[in-house]
Amino acid sequence: GRSSEELQWDLDYLLQLWPDGAVVYDEASGDIHALSPIAGELLQQLLTVQQSCAESLAQALLGEQPTAEDVRKVDKLLKDFEYLGFIEPCDA
């Protein structure tokens, strides 16, 4: 994955350009990925913790016990971030 400093800089830059979401271009595959506002919040949260599972990240984002659907959505974002090389795989 990328360093926290690189990820933070990229995230700050993208959110300045597109505060309601952003687009990430994956040079390796040529794919384009949308970065929703909740994905930006999740990336911010990931920068403050070493590694965490989808359930604890969903709870941190919501401030309450997440539903199974919330956990599923966060898990999907984590898998997308892993695929893009933003984070290392979660062992949860």
Secondary structure, DSSP 8 states (H G I E B T S, - for coil): ---HHHHHHHHHHHHHH-TT-EEEEETTTTEEEEE-HHHHHHHHHHHHSS---HHHHHHHHHTS---HHHHHHHHHHHHHHHHHTSS-----
